[in-house]
Amino acid sequence: MSESTTYTVTGMTCGHCVQSVRDEVGRIDGVTSVKVDLPTGAVTVESTRDLAEAEVRAAVAEAGYELTA
């Protein structure tokens, strides 16, 4: 079973930003895929379990950005 949720992240401006967010969110237990759309700030996370928004928010903050939705 796979869960897919899309969040909005602000502050990303380049490929390095995208990679930082992808790396940090990808470290969350159960995450199988992280897709980042730089122009819109959309971050789609697929996982094997239901993720708490707080987990994703903390990972995005660790990368230096802010989860807005």
PyMOL commands that set and color helices and strands:
alter all, ss='L'
color gray80, all
select helices_A, chain A and resi 15-26+53-63
alter helices_A, ss='H'
color red, helices_A
select strands_A, chain A and resi 3-10+31-37+42-47+66-67
alter strands_A, ss='S'
color yellow, strands_A
deselect
rebuild
show_as cartoon
